[in-house]
């Protein structure tokens, strides 16, 4: 699969990776879906996403171009969480930025959403977080 990185954000959660993984699964996956493996979920009526959950990452892929990956790894202050958004279009790759209005504000919106999600994880776990 060819993919082009469109946006990236990262931060540190001052908690062990196992606890951060549990919090990410809780925040990113709908209730009642498996906590590991590959499966599909319906995010909007008539629109599905393929979800891949491993011991190190959670990925969503859907539509004709989108793939979002959240990875987590041990860090000296707890756990490093990285969120990356990729263009994975197999056809018309060049049209993705046009279809998304040249991604004006996309990077900022991705970082803002990541920061809010990271803050919520810190609140849920009762620990500090910081953007990297």
NORFEN-V59207 format. One record per backbone hydrogen bond with DSSP energy under -0.5 kcal/mol. CO is the residue of the C=O (numbers start at 0). NH is the residue of the N-H. Records with the same first field share a line. If there is no record, write none. Layout:
BEGIN
CO->NH ; NH
END
This chain:
BEGIN
3->86
6->84
8->82
9->131
10->80
11->13 ; 129
12->14 ; 78
15->18 ; 19
16->20
17->21
18->22
19->23
20->24
21->25
22->26
23->27
24->28
29->32
36->52
38->50
40->42 ; 48
43->46
46->42 ; 43
47->62
48->40
49->60
50->38
51->58
52->36
55->71
56->53
57->69
58->51
59->67
60->49
61->64 ; 65
64->87
65->61
66->85
67->59
68->83
69->57
70->81
72->79
74->77
77->74
78->12 ; 80
79->72
80->10
81->70
82->8
83->68
84->5 ; 6
85->66 ; 87
86->3
91->94
92->95
93->97
94->98
95->99
96->101 ; 102
97->100
99->102
100->103
102->105 ; 106
104->108
105->109
106->110
107->111
108->112
109->113
110->114
111->115
112->116
113->117
114->118
115->119
116->120
117->121
118->122
119->123
120->124
121->125 ; 126
127->13
129->11
END
